[in-house]
């Protein structure tokens, strides 16, 4: 119809009207004699028709919106007149408030408020603000039909007609009770954690901002670090580090590592307010908001100086005991070789002399003496073997590379296990303590191969790599059960025996380590010690 608003379409419109006489507007139209009057009449009818169509479309949309509002179940949406009386009611309002439309329409909306809010005039104040500002929002407790309360987010908007006259209010209510309860529980939990953290005295628990500045401080932090909250909040946490760590960029690097790994843990020296130092265990954890944005770090510090001192004292004691053990082995080995071995050798010589002096007719006595000579010879071999096992002179005189094949030869003869040895020809001497520690690992490992693995072979490698002297012993036996390897976080502690546990401590004292890997196809023991402990090659 819009096309017929233009003057040049008048003749076409008349032609259509002539063809369809049923659309003649009224009887008065036939009395119009002037074509211009007829045109004006048609245009007026066309405009009236457009207004009617617009009104019909508007009502259709209003009806669709009304149906939509009535169908919304999660929001109470209703209208009020300018005085605050309810005029419409949707399904969501019935579900949230508990009233049916027939029960509430015409009632004043103040009945949704707590008694103290009604007495303070809150309902009218909200309407006045909405009328003045266009809309108002509020959160608070509201009352249902059954008297129960719920936490509501309320929006009240003023409604005006085309002339700008105030004709009422629109009210939108969302039940936030569950969210309020969750918020309350979270706030209570946070408050409880804050009180707990503040009360803890054995741990320094505090927060850092993303740049590393202290933002919270607890009682334990004050006790351990020596700072009061007002003295430290706002300062950078690098003030807790020794000067050399600050120059090396350690504080900033720890924050970077915490972000990259999700957590950072370290042990080292830290500085108190008075300048004294303590050995600390430190854990730094990045803190993120619900959008995963980094908002800071949680830092937990524990003063473990006493534990560190005890561990150091224990390591020193272990090293001292191992040293005493080696010295005692050396003494016993030399005594066996120099005293008992010499005595048994002398006895064998005397028995040989006695057997030679007997006449042939004393064959029975001669036979007995020869048996004694044989026993004395076996005794000499055993004494020499035990003496060398306690402290092999070849290790001290010629070094580890020469002592290993000598030991493997005797081990194979005693156990029946075939052994092989691999080492570079230019592998030189190490310090006495390092060579002795690696040799003890070899002894204990081969003893375990013989007693537990069931392997018929053992392969030994000696090499230098990346500044470390490495001794590796590998068998092809039944292996160590994975449960034992993982026990207590220490590889094979029960399976490797007390001897190798002592070697672990000894290697640790030297700056080395002991590693054990095992499968159902065999076990590999790897002992490593720094090559920096090499000694000058001794002449044999």
C-alpha positions as CSV (number, residue, x, y, z in Angstrom):
1,X,0.0,0.0,0.0
2,X,2.9,2.4,0.5
3,X,3.4,2.7,-3.2
4,X,-0.1,4.4,-3.5
5,X,0.9,7.3,-1.4
6,X,2.4,9.0,-4.4
7,X,0.2,11.3,-6.6
8,X,1.2,9.7,-9.9
9,X,-0.4,6.4,-8.8
10,X,-3.8,7.9,-8.4
11,X,-5.1,6.8,-11.9
12,X,-4.0,3.2,-11.3
13,X,-5.8,3.2,-7.9
14,X,-9.0,4.4,-9.5
15,X,-8.8,1.8,-12.2
16,X,-8.4,-0.9,-9.6
17,X,-11.4,0.5,-7.7
18,X,-13.5,0.5,-10.9
19,X,-12.7,-3.1,-11.5
20,X,-13.5,-4.1,-7.9
21,X,-16.6,-2.1,-6.9
22,X,-16.8,-4.0,-3.7
23,X,-13.9,-1.9,-2.3
24,X,-15.8,1.5,-2.7
25,X,-15.4,3.0,0.7
26,X,-19.0,4.3,1.2
27,X,-22.1,5.5,-0.6
28,X,-20.8,9.1,-0.5
29,X,-18.0,8.2,-2.8
30,X,-20.3,8.0,-5.8
31,X,-21.5,11.5,-5.2
32,X,-18.0,12.9,-5.6
33,X,-17.9,14.6,-9.0
34,X,-14.4,15.9,-9.1
35,X,-11.6,13.5,-9.8
36,X,-9.4,15.5,-7.4
37,X,-11.9,15.0,-4.6
38,X,-12.0,11.3,-5.3
39,X,-8.2,11.1,-5.1
40,X,-8.2,12.9,-1.8
41,X,-10.7,10.5,-0.4
42,X,-8.8,7.5,-1.5
43,X,-5.6,8.8,0.1
44,X,-7.4,9.5,3.3
45,X,-8.8,6.0,3.3
46,X,-5.3,4.6,2.5
47,X,-3.8,6.5,5.5
48,X,-6.5,5.3,7.8
49,X,-5.9,1.7,6.7
50,X,-2.1,2.1,7.3
51,X,-2.9,3.4,10.9
52,X,-5.1,0.4,11.5
53,X,-2.5,-2.0,10.2
54,X,0.1,-0.4,12.4
55,X,-2.1,-0.7,15.5
56,X,-2.9,-4.3,14.7
57,X,0.9,-5.1,14.3
58,X,1.6,-3.3,17.6
59,X,-1.0,-5.3,19.4
60,X,0.3,-8.5,17.9
61,X,3.8,-7.7,19.1
62,X,2.5,-6.7,22.5
63,X,0.6,-10.1,22.7
64,X,3.8,-12.0,21.7
65,X,5.8,-10.1,24.4
66,X,3.0,-10.8,27.0
67,X,3.1,-14.5,26.2
68,X,6.9,-14.4,26.4
69,X,6.9,-12.7,29.8
70,X,4.2,-15.0,31.2
71,X,6.3,-18.0,30.1
72,X,9.6,-17.0,31.7
73,X,10.0,-19.2,34.8
74,X,13.2,-17.9,36.4
75,X,12.3,-14.2,36.7
76,X,9.4,-12.5,38.4
77,X,8.2,-10.0,35.8
78,X,5.1,-7.9,36.6
79,X,3.7,-4.4,36.2
80,X,2.5,-1.9,38.8
81,X,0.5,1.2,38.6
82,X,2.0,4.5,39.6
83,X,1.0,3.9,43.2
84,X,2.7,0.5,43.4
85,X,-0.3,-1.9,43.0
86,X,0.3,-5.0,41.0
87,X,-1.5,-5.0,37.6
88,X,0.1,-8.0,35.8
89,X,1.7,-11.3,37.0
90,X,3.8,-13.9,35.1
91,X,4.6,-17.6,35.8
92,X,8.0,-16.7,37.1
93,X,6.5,-14.4,39.7
94,X,4.1,-17.1,40.8
95,X,6.9,-19.6,41.1
96,X,9.2,-17.2,43.0
97,X,6.6,-15.4,45.2
98,X,4.1,-18.1,45.7
99,X,1.1,-16.0,44.8
100,X,-1.4,-16.8,42.0
101,X,-2.3,-13.9,39.7
102,X,-5.9,-13.8,41.2
103,X,-4.4,-13.5,44.7
104,X,-1.9,-10.6,44.1
105,X,-3.2,-8.4,41.3
106,X,-4.5,-5.2,42.9
107,X,-2.4,-5.7,46.0
108,X,0.4,-3.2,46.9
109,X,3.9,-4.6,46.2
110,X,5.1,-3.6,49.7
111,X,3.8,-7.0,50.9
112,X,6.9,-8.5,49.3
113,X,9.2,-6.6,51.8
114,X,10.3,-7.5,55.3
115,X,8.3,-5.7,58.1
116,X,11.3,-3.5,59.1
117,X,11.7,-2.4,55.4
118,X,8.0,-1.5,55.2
119,X,8.2,0.5,58.5
120,X,11.3,2.3,57.2
121,X,9.4,3.3,54.0
122,X,11.7,1.4,51.6
123,X,9.0,0.3,49.1
124,X,8.0,3.9,48.4
125,X,11.6,5.2,48.4
126,X,12.4,2.7,45.6
127,X,9.4,3.9,43.6
128,X,10.4,7.5,44.1
129,X,14.0,6.8,42.9
130,X,12.8,4.9,39.9
131,X,10.4,7.7,38.9
132,X,13.2,10.3,39.3
133,X,16.1,8.4,37.8
134,X,14.2,6.2,35.3
135,X,15.1,2.9,37.0
136,X,16.5,1.6,40.3
137,X,18.3,-1.6,41.3
138,X,18.3,-3.2,44.8
139,X,19.4,-6.4,46.5
140,X,17.9,-7.7,49.7
141,X,15.6,-10.1,51.5
142,X,12.1,-10.4,50.2
143,X,9.1,-12.3,51.5
144,X,7.1,-15.1,49.8
145,X,3.4,-15.9,50.3
146,X,4.3,-18.6,52.9
147,X,6.4,-16.2,54.9
148,X,9.8,-17.6,53.9
149,X,12.4,-15.2,52.7
150,X,14.7,-15.2,49.7
151,X,17.6,-13.0,48.5
152,X,16.5,-11.0,45.5
153,X,18.0,-8.8,42.9
154,X,15.3,-6.3,42.0
155,X,15.1,-3.8,39.0
156,X,12.2,-1.3,38.9
157,X,11.8,0.8,35.8
158,X,9.4,3.6,35.2
159,X,6.9,3.2,32.2
160,X,5.7,6.2,30.3
161,X,3.2,6.5,27.4
162,X,3.7,8.2,24.0
163,X,3.0,11.5,25.6
164,X,5.6,11.0,28.3
165,X,3.0,10.5,31.1
166,X,3.9,8.2,33.9
167,X,1.6,5.2,33.7
168,X,3.3,2.7,36.0
169,X,6.4,0.6,36.8
170,X,7.9,-2.6,35.5
171,X,9.4,-4.9,38.1
172,X,12.0,-7.6,37.4
173,X,13.1,-9.9,40.2
174,X,15.7,-12.7,40.2
175,X,16.0,-15.1,43.1
176,X,19.7,-15.1,44.1
177,X,19.3,-17.1,47.3
178,X,21.6,-20.0,46.3
179,X,24.2,-17.5,45.0
180,X,23.9,-15.6,48.2
181,X,24.4,-18.7,50.3
182,X,27.4,-19.7,48.2
183,X,28.8,-16.2,48.5
184,X,28.3,-16.4,52.3
185,X,29.9,-19.8,52.5
186,X,32.9,-18.6,50.5
187,X,33.2,-15.5,52.6
188,X,33.0,-17.6,55.7
189,X,35.6,-20.1,54.4
190,X,37.9,-17.2,53.3
191,X,37.5,-15.6,56.7
192,X,38.2,-18.9,58.5
193,X,41.3,-19.5,56.3
194,X,42.5,-15.9,57.0
195,X,42.1,-16.4,60.7
196,X,43.8,-19.8,60.5
197,X,46.7,-18.4,58.5
198,X,47.1,-15.4,60.8
199,X,47.2,-17.7,63.8
200,X,49.8,-20.2,62.4
201,X,53.1,-19.5,64.0
202,X,55.3,-22.2,62.6
203,X,54.9,-21.1,59.0
204,X,55.3,-17.7,57.3
205,X,52.2,-17.5,55.1
206,X,51.7,-14.4,53.0
207,X,50.6,-13.1,49.6
208,X,52.5,-11.3,46.9
209,X,51.1,-9.2,44.1
210,X,52.1,-10.2,40.5
211,X,55.3,-8.1,40.7
212,X,56.4,-9.7,44.0
213,X,55.4,-7.1,46.6
214,X,54.1,-8.3,49.9
215,X,50.4,-7.8,50.3
216,X,49.5,-9.8,53.4
217,X,51.4,-11.0,56.5
218,X,50.6,-13.5,59.2
219,X,51.9,-14.1,62.8
220,X,54.2,-16.9,61.6
221,X,55.8,-14.5,59.1
222,X,56.4,-12.0,61.8
223,X,58.0,-14.6,64.1
224,X,60.2,-16.1,61.4
225,X,61.1,-13.0,59.4
226,X,61.1,-10.5,62.2
227,X,59.0,-7.8,60.4
228,X,55.7,-6.4,61.6
229,X,53.0,-6.2,59.0
230,X,53.2,-2.4,58.6
231,X,57.0,-2.7,58.1
232,X,56.9,-5.2,55.2
233,X,53.6,-4.9,53.3
234,X,54.3,-3.1,50.1
235,X,58.0,-4.1,50.0
236,X,59.4,-6.5,47.4
237,X,60.0,-10.0,48.7
238,X,63.6,-10.0,47.5
239,X,64.5,-8.4,50.8
240,X,64.3,-11.9,52.3
241,X,67.2,-13.1,50.1
242,X,71.0,-13.0,50.6
243,X,72.7,-10.3,48.5
244,X,74.3,-12.9,46.1
245,X,70.9,-14.4,45.3
246,X,69.5,-11.0,44.5
247,X,72.4,-10.2,42.2
248,X,71.9,-13.6,40.5
249,X,68.2,-12.7,39.9
250,X,66.9,-15.6,42.0
251,X,63.7,-14.0,43.4
252,X,62.4,-13.0,40.0
253,X,63.4,-16.3,38.5
254,X,61.4,-18.1,41.2
255,X,58.2,-16.2,40.3
256,X,58.7,-17.0,36.6
257,X,59.2,-20.7,37.4
258,X,56.1,-20.8,39.7
259,X,54.0,-19.4,36.8
260,X,55.5,-21.8,34.3
261,X,55.3,-24.9,36.5
262,X,52.2,-24.1,38.6
263,X,54.3,-24.4,41.7
264,X,57.9,-23.7,42.9
265,X,59.7,-25.2,45.8
266,X,63.2,-24.5,47.1
267,X,65.5,-24.7,50.1
268,X,68.1,-22.2,50.9
269,X,69.4,-19.4,53.1
270,X,67.0,-16.5,53.8
271,X,67.6,-13.2,55.7
272,X,65.7,-11.9,58.7
273,X,65.0,-8.3,59.5
274,X,68.0,-8.2,61.9
275,X,70.3,-9.5,59.2
276,X,70.6,-13.1,60.6
277,X,70.1,-16.0,58.3
278,X,68.1,-19.2,58.5
279,X,67.7,-22.2,56.3
280,X,64.2,-22.1,54.7
281,X,61.9,-24.4,52.8
282,X,59.9,-22.2,50.4
283,X,56.8,-23.0,48.4
284,X,55.4,-20.4,45.9
285,X,52.1,-21.0,44.2
286,X,50.5,-18.6,41.6
287,X,47.0,-17.4,42.4
288,X,44.5,-16.8,39.6
289,X,41.0,-15.4,39.5
290,X,38.0,-17.1,37.9
291,X,39.2,-15.8,34.4
292,X,42.6,-17.5,34.9
293,X,44.2,-14.1,35.2
294,X,47.3,-14.0,37.5
295,X,46.5,-11.9,40.6
296,X,49.4,-12.8,42.8
297,X,51.3,-15.5,44.6
298,X,50.8,-17.4,47.8
299,X,54.1,-18.0,49.6
300,X,54.7,-20.4,52.5
301,X,58.1,-20.4,54.2
302,X,59.2,-22.7,57.0
303,X,62.3,-22.3,59.1
304,X,64.1,-25.7,58.9
305,X,67.5,-24.5,60.2
306,X,67.4,-27.0,63.1
307,X,66.4,-29.9,60.8
308,X,69.2,-28.9,58.3
309,X,71.7,-28.8,61.1
310,X,70.7,-32.2,62.4
311,X,70.8,-33.6,58.9
312,X,74.3,-32.1,58.4
313,X,75.4,-33.5,61.7
314,X,74.0,-36.9,60.7
315,X,75.8,-36.8,57.4
316,X,79.0,-35.8,59.1
317,X,78.5,-38.7,61.6
318,X,77.8,-41.1,58.8
319,X,80.9,-40.0,56.9
320,X,83.0,-40.3,60.1
321,X,81.6,-43.8,60.7
322,X,82.3,-44.8,57.1
323,X,85.9,-43.5,57.5
324,X,86.3,-45.4,60.7
325,X,84.9,-48.5,59.0
326,X,87.4,-48.2,56.2
327,X,90.3,-47.7,58.6
328,X,89.2,-50.7,60.6
329,X,88.9,-52.8,57.5
330,X,92.3,-51.7,56.4
331,X,93.8,-52.5,59.9
332,X,92.1,-55.9,60.0
333,X,93.1,-56.7,56.5
334,X,96.7,-55.9,57.1
335,X,96.7,-57.8,60.4
336,X,95.3,-60.8,58.7
337,X,97.8,-60.5,55.9
338,X,100.9,-59.6,57.9
339,X,100.2,-61.6,61.1
340,X,97.9,-64.5,60.6
341,X,98.9,-64.9,57.0
342,X,102.6,-65.1,57.9
343,X,101.9,-67.5,60.8
344,X,99.9,-69.9,58.5
345,X,102.6,-69.6,55.9
346,X,105.3,-70.5,58.4
347,X,103.3,-73.4,59.6
348,X,103.0,-74.6,56.0
349,X,106.7,-74.4,55.5
350,X,107.4,-76.3,58.7
351,X,104.9,-79.0,57.7
352,X,106.6,-79.3,54.3
353,X,109.9,-79.7,56.0
354,X,108.5,-82.3,58.4
355,X,107.0,-84.3,55.6
356,X,110.3,-84.3,53.7
357,X,112.2,-85.6,56.8
358,X,110.0,-88.6,57.4
359,X,111.3,-92.0,56.2
360,X,109.3,-93.8,53.5
361,X,108.2,-96.5,56.0
362,X,106.2,-93.8,57.8
363,X,103.8,-93.4,54.9
364,X,100.7,-93.0,57.1
365,X,102.2,-90.1,59.1
366,X,103.6,-88.6,55.9
367,X,100.1,-88.7,54.3
368,X,98.5,-86.9,57.3
369,X,101.2,-84.3,57.3
370,X,100.7,-83.6,53.6
371,X,97.0,-83.2,54.2
372,X,97.8,-80.6,56.9
373,X,100.1,-78.9,54.4
374,X,97.2,-78.7,51.9
375,X,94.9,-77.3,54.5
376,X,97.5,-74.7,55.5
377,X,97.8,-73.7,51.8
378,X,94.0,-73.3,51.6
379,X,94.1,-71.3,54.8
380,X,96.8,-69.0,53.4
381,X,94.6,-68.4,50.2
382,X,91.5,-67.6,52.3
383,X,93.4,-65.3,54.6
384,X,94.8,-63.5,51.6
385,X,91.4,-63.3,49.9
386,X,89.6,-61.9,53.0
387,X,92.4,-59.5,53.6
388,X,92.2,-58.2,50.1
389,X,88.4,-57.9,50.2
390,X,88.6,-55.9,53.4
391,X,91.0,-53.5,51.9
392,X,92.6,-54.4,48.5
393,X,96.2,-53.2,48.3
394,X,95.9,-53.1,44.5
395,X,93.2,-50.3,44.8
396,X,95.5,-48.1,46.8
397,X,98.6,-48.9,44.8
398,X,97.3,-49.1,41.2
399,X,93.9,-47.5,41.2
400,X,90.3,-48.4,40.4
401,X,90.8,-49.4,36.8
402,X,93.3,-52.1,37.8
403,X,91.5,-53.2,40.9
404,X,88.2,-53.9,39.2
405,X,89.3,-56.7,36.8
406,X,91.3,-58.3,39.7
407,X,88.2,-58.3,41.8
408,X,86.0,-59.6,39.0
409,X,88.3,-62.5,38.4
410,X,88.1,-63.6,42.1
411,X,84.3,-63.1,42.2
412,X,83.8,-65.3,39.1
413,X,86.0,-68.0,40.6
414,X,84.0,-68.0,43.9
415,X,80.5,-67.5,42.5
416,X,80.5,-69.1,39.1
417,X,79.0,-65.9,37.6
418,X,80.6,-64.8,34.3
419,X,81.7,-61.2,34.4
420,X,83.0,-58.7,31.8
421,X,84.7,-55.4,32.2
422,X,84.8,-52.3,30.0
423,X,86.8,-49.2,30.6
424,X,88.8,-46.7,28.5
425,X,92.5,-47.2,28.5
426,X,93.2,-43.6,29.5
427,X,91.0,-43.7,32.6
428,X,93.2,-42.2,35.3
429,X,93.3,-42.2,39.0
430,X,90.7,-40.6,41.2
431,X,91.0,-39.5,44.8
432,X,91.4,-42.2,47.4
433,X,88.0,-41.6,48.9
434,X,86.3,-41.7,45.4
435,X,88.0,-44.8,44.3
436,X,87.2,-46.6,47.6
437,X,83.5,-45.5,47.4
438,X,83.1,-46.8,43.8
439,X,84.9,-50.0,44.7
440,X,82.5,-50.6,47.7
441,X,79.6,-50.1,45.3
442,X,81.1,-52.7,43.0
443,X,81.4,-55.2,45.9
444,X,77.9,-54.7,47.3
445,X,76.3,-54.8,43.8
446,X,78.0,-58.0,42.9
447,X,77.1,-59.5,46.2
448,X,73.4,-58.7,45.5
449,X,73.7,-60.2,42.0
450,X,75.1,-63.4,43.5
451,X,72.5,-63.6,46.4
452,X,69.3,-62.3,44.8
453,X,69.2,-61.8,41.1
454,X,69.6,-65.4,39.7
455,X,71.7,-63.9,36.9
456,X,74.5,-66.0,35.3
457,X,76.3,-62.9,34.0
458,X,77.3,-59.4,35.1
459,X,78.8,-56.6,33.1
460,X,80.8,-53.7,34.6
461,X,81.6,-50.4,32.9
462,X,83.9,-47.7,34.1
463,X,83.9,-44.4,32.3
464,X,84.0,-40.6,32.6
465,X,81.2,-38.4,31.2
466,X,80.2,-34.8,31.7
467,X,82.6,-34.3,34.5
468,X,81.5,-37.4,36.4
469,X,83.3,-40.7,37.0
470,X,80.7,-43.4,36.4
471,X,80.7,-47.1,37.5
472,X,77.9,-49.2,36.2
473,X,77.0,-52.8,37.2
474,X,74.4,-54.6,35.1
475,X,72.9,-58.1,35.5
476,X,70.3,-60.0,33.5
477,X,68.4,-61.5,36.5
478,X,64.8,-61.3,37.7
479,X,65.0,-57.6,38.7
480,X,63.8,-55.8,41.7
481,X,59.9,-55.5,42.2
482,X,58.7,-52.0,41.4
483,X,56.9,-51.7,44.7
484,X,60.3,-52.0,46.5
485,X,61.9,-49.5,44.1
486,X,59.3,-46.9,44.8
487,X,59.2,-47.5,48.6
488,X,59.7,-44.4,50.6
489,X,60.8,-42.5,47.5
490,X,64.2,-44.1,47.5
491,X,65.1,-46.5,44.8
492,X,65.3,-50.1,46.0
493,X,66.1,-49.2,49.6
494,X,65.1,-52.5,51.0
495,X,66.3,-54.5,48.0
496,X,69.8,-53.0,47.8
497,X,70.7,-53.7,51.3
498,X,72.4,-51.9,54.1
499,X,75.8,-51.8,52.4
500,X,74.6,-49.9,49.3
501,X,72.6,-47.5,51.5
502,X,75.9,-46.7,53.2
503,X,77.4,-46.2,49.7
504,X,74.6,-43.8,48.9
505,X,75.6,-41.7,51.9
506,X,79.3,-41.9,51.0
507,X,78.7,-40.8,47.4
508,X,76.5,-38.0,48.7
509,X,79.4,-36.8,50.8
510,X,81.5,-36.7,47.6
511,X,78.9,-34.8,45.7
512,X,77.8,-37.9,43.7
513,X,74.8,-40.1,43.7
514,X,73.6,-43.7,43.3
515,X,70.9,-44.7,40.9
516,X,69.2,-48.0,40.5
517,X,66.9,-49.0,37.6
518,X,65.3,-52.4,37.3
519,X,63.0,-54.4,35.0
520,X,62.0,-58.0,34.8
521,X,65.0,-58.5,32.5
522,X,67.6,-57.3,35.0
523,X,69.0,-54.5,37.2
524,X,71.5,-51.7,36.6
525,X,73.3,-50.0,39.5
526,X,75.0,-46.7,38.5
527,X,77.4,-44.9,40.9
528,X,78.6,-41.4,40.0
529,X,81.1,-39.1,41.6
530,X,82.6,-35.8,40.4
531,X,85.8,-36.1,38.3
532,X,87.1,-33.0,40.0
533,X,88.1,-35.4,42.8
534,X,90.8,-36.9,40.6
535,X,94.1,-37.4,42.2
536,X,97.6,-37.3,40.7
537,X,98.6,-40.7,39.2
538,X,100.8,-42.6,41.6
539,X,103.7,-44.6,40.5
540,X,103.3,-48.3,41.2
